[in-house]
């Protein structure tokens, strides 16, 4: 009798538990395209630009409107779209402990259907959206935790950008809200159809390409009109010329100094390597060529590498290997600040150790490889696909990774 009572109680508890579980309905997007949206407008409103709209958005795709003309819904509604961070990591933007409603990208923290793995690349940072002609509406809104629909009426009517684009089935797109003309303050939506998932990349190499998406007139504008400290990446604050050559030098740890801090030295055989030319292509959203470099500079039998990359952006015909103006990597050196003011020279340190996500005025970014626990190795270094984008005195890094073996503990 006792056993029957226990069984009956077990059945009742199970039934109660199951009835309390919420069923999750996963949305299916037919004939999807895959999009990732960044807000590249980093300016803040002051007395000098108080007439501009706040660059903080509620984004609608195929918006619907109420009887008074206010947007009230749509195919996609993404509120609290904030300015992007300087690093868009390969892991999902909502991973971690952030409880803020503010979203550094779309989909980011949004719980929406995401892209599948394509050709081995993890595309969970791209959202699925129905392909075809889609209307994108960005409404400027106050920076607050109040949802767009609960804002005062007049604050739901500030149209920042309204445009229609065509999205092809199962293609991958990166979208940027950015400034197109620095003088007139005209803004627009930059749409780039990506190709990295279609390219035959080597597993033993890491890759990077470069974009200059700065507005018309930014480089030639007076320095005092440009972004104030600390909202910029230091060497790029005043912009760069429309055509710049990029050189890569690989750096290794070389002991410690008298204070116990690590010393760094360039690897002679992997110094001043030409990594391509970056053109200002704001009006030509094509994928630029990728530059590949070995993950392991000594031997492919390695599983971990702690080398990092020093990138120099030089106006032609400057060659940092022969120029006496600049210090030898990894030092920034004398002359760099004067040349950066003219847009003739800038540098970046691509090193996870030196990178500080809380320090915006920074020439140090995460490295162009990733090291993580994979299989029996902790850590193990993998090649990734990187894009470095220069926008009006700011530099942004986006990294995409392939799927790799899960850790074995």
C-alpha positions, -999 to +999 in steps of 0.1 A: +000+000+000+029+023+009+045+017-025+012+025-043+010+058-024+045+067-033+039+059-070+007+080-070+025+110-055+053+106-080+028+107-109+010+137-094+043+156-090+054+148-125+020+160-139+023+193-119+059+199-132+050+192-168+019+214-167+040+243-153+066+241-181+060+267-208+060+254-243+085+272-266+073+278-301+103+281-324+096+304-353+104+291-388+116+317-414+108+305-449+135+314-475+156+334-451+184+358-456+209+364-427+215+398-414+237+415-387+231+452-380+255+476-364+250+512-353+282+530-361+271+565-350+292+572-319+286+609-315+270+624-284+246+653-284+261+686-271+253+723-275+271+723-308+250+695-324+218+696-304+197+697-336+208+662-346+187+632-336+198+609-309+218+579-324+199+554-303+172+534-321+142+512-323+146+493-355+116+481-375+117+458-405+086+460-427+070+483-401+033+485-394+016+518-383-013+528-361-041+551-372-020+582-363+010+571-383+032+559-355+051+526-360+034+500-339+049+467-350+063+449-380+081+418-392+109+426-368+110+451-340+143+456-322+144+482-295+174+498-276+198+495-305+229+512-291+262+521-307+284+492-314+313+481-293+348+483-307+350+445-307+323+422-321+334+388-307+327+355-325+305+344-296+269+356-293+266+392-281+241+382-254+265+357-238+278+366-204+264+385-174+250+416-191+215+425-178+213+458-198+185+462-223+209+482-245+219+461-275+253+467-292+241+450-325+212+431-340+204+403-333+228+406-303+207+400-272+175+394-292+160+359-289+153+354-326+160+326-351+197+328-361+217+316-391+229+280-393+265+268-396+276+276-432+307+259-445+319+253-410+314+290-398+293+297-367+268+323-378+248+326-346+255+364-346+234+367-378+196+368-376+172+351-400+148+374-418+125+367-447+143+374-480+131+398-507+125+435-505+125+446-469+118+481-455+141+492-427+129+520-404+152+533-377+134+555-351+155+578-329+145+575-293+158+587-259+185+568-241+165+551-214+151+518-203+116+527-213+103+506-242+096+524-274+059+517-273+056+533-238+075+565-247+055+598-249+037+602-283+061+629-297+091+606-289+077+578-311+077+600-343+113+608-348+123+590-381+161+587-383+164+565-414+139+549-437+150+527-467+142+496-487+168+470-496+167+436-514+179+405-495+186+373-515+177+339-501+204+324-478+229+351-484+248+367-455+247+405-450+264+430-427+244+462-423+258+495-409+239+526-399+265+553-405+272+589-415+276+594-453+285+631-453+304+648-425+294+683-434+257+679-442+253+651-415+235+629-440+231+593-428+225+561-446+224+523-445+255+505-458+247+469-469+275+444-476+268+409-489+295+387-473+315+360-490+337+345-462+314+314-459+320+307-496+357+310-497+383+282-495+401+293-463+429+272-449+427+257-414+463+267-407+459+304-415+441+333-399+425+360-421+418+397-420+405+423-444+401+461-441+374+487-448+374+525-445+338+535-442+344+571-431+320+598-443+326+622-472+345+652-459+356+637-426+394+635-434+395+671-448+375+687-419+392+708-393+405+687-364+384+706-338+352+694-356+361+657-352+352+634-324+365+644-290+385+622-267+377+596-254+352+584-281+379+574-306+406+550-313+437+571-306+458+569-338+428+572-360+411+601-343+415+625-372+409+599-399+431+584-426+436+591-463+414+574-488+442+551-499+464+534-473+488+504-474+487+480-445+518+462-431+518+434-406+545+425-381+543+395-358+554+401-322+566+375-297+571+377-259+608+382-252+614+377-215+606+404-189+620+438-180+635+449-147+600+456-134+589+420-142+567+432-171+568+411-203+590+424-231+580+421-267+601+419-299+593+416-336+600+383-354+624+393-382+612+368-407+576+379-402+581+417-401+567+445-423+547+421-445+523+438-469+488+429-459+469+448-486+456+483-495+425+498-478+405+522-498+376+544-487+347+523-500+316+539-483+298+540-516+309+507-529+299+480-504+319+451-519+339+426-499+376+435-499+404+409-503+414+388-473+450+386-462+460+352-447+489+346-423+501+314-405+487+307-371+518+290-360+550+307-371+574+279-360+557+246-369+522+233-377+528+208-349+521+235-324+487+238-308+491+271-291+506+304-301+510+336-280+523+358-309+503+389-317+502+413-347+512+449-351+495+467-380+508+498-396+486+519-419+508+541-442+500+564-470+517+554-503+547+553-509+557+551-472+573+518-464+577+513-426+606+489-431+628+516-446+613+548-432+632+565-404+602+585-392+586+557-372+599+535-344+603+498-349+573+477-339+560+470-314+567+506-303+545+535-316+574+558-315+582+594-323+566+610-353+535+589-352+512+615-336+522+642-361+516+619-390+483+606-377+471+642-375+477+644-413+460+610-419+493+596-432+500+570-406+484+550-378+489+517-361+470+490-341+482+464-316+462+432-321+468+415-287+443+400-263+465+406-234+468+444-240+432+449-250+410+466-225+373+466-234+366+495-209+392+518-225+379+533-257+409+555-265+430+525-273+454+513-300+452+477-286+426+454-299+420+416-295+443+394-315+436+381-350+435+345-337+416+329-308+429+305-281+404+284-262+399+251-245+393+225-273+395+188-271+423+178-247+442+211-252+437+241-230+444+264-246+444+256-284+449+284-310+426+286-340+425+308-371+395+330-376+382+355-401+385+392-391+373+425-405+387+458-394+365+487-402+375+524-398+346+548-394+351+585-388+380+582-363+369+549-348+382+514-354+360+483-351+370+447-352+346+419-361+357+382-357+340+351-371+351+316-361+347+281-374+332+254-353+359+236-333+359+204-312+343+208-278+365+207-247+373+174-230+376+177-192 
